[in-house]
Amino acid sequence: MIRLKCSDGSSDRAEGRVKSVTATTLRVAWEGSGTDEFVKAKGGQLPEGLPTTQVPGA
């Protein structure tokens, strides 16, 4: 079980269960929010194809 608490009070992805783990991935099924897959970064770099946005004030 994974439990997270957001400082702004949001309850999105606040509770979930690990569905699978490999050497490079972690899949979490969130209560009411679907499933996410987290991928281990290679060589300290972010994986290709991630959505990006401008950081405010940058």
C-alpha positions in Angstrom: 0.0 0.0 0.0 1.2 3.5 -0.9 -0.3 6.5 0.9 0.6 10.0 0.0 -0.5 13.3 1.5 -0.5 16.5 -0.6 0.1 19.8 1.2 -2.7 21.5 -0.8 -5.2 18.8 0.4 -5.6 17.1 -3.0 -6.6 13.5 -2.7 -5.8 12.5 -6.3 -3.4 9.5 -6.3 -3.4 9.6 -2.5 -3.7 5.8 -2.0 -2.6 3.0 -4.3 -1.2 -0.5 -4.5 1.9 -1.7 -6.2 0.8 -4.0 -9.1 4.2 -5.0 -10.4 7.9 -4.2 -10.0 10.8 -5.1 -12.3 14.4 -3.9 -12.5 13.3 -0.9 -14.5 9.6 -0.3 -13.9 7.1 0.2 -11.1 3.3 0.0 -11.8 0.9 1.5 -9.2 -2.9 1.2 -9.3 -4.4 4.3 -7.6 -7.8 4.2 -5.9 -10.2 5.9 -8.3 -7.4 7.3 -10.5 -6.3 4.5 -12.8 -2.8 3.0 -13.1 0.6 4.7 -13.6 3.9 3.1 -14.7 7.1 4.7 -13.5 10.3 3.9 -15.4 13.9 4.1 -14.0 15.9 6.7 -15.8 19.1 5.6 -17.6 22.3 7.4 -16.8 20.6 10.1 -14.7 18.7 11.4 -17.8 14.9 11.6 -18.1 13.3 9.1 -20.6 12.5 10.4 -24.1 9.0 11.4 -25.0 7.9 13.0 -21.8 5.5 15.9 -22.0 7.1 19.2 -21.0 5.8 22.6 -20.0 7.4 25.9 -19.4 8.3 26.5 -15.7 6.7 29.7 -14.5 9.2 32.4 -13.9 12.0 30.6 -15.7 
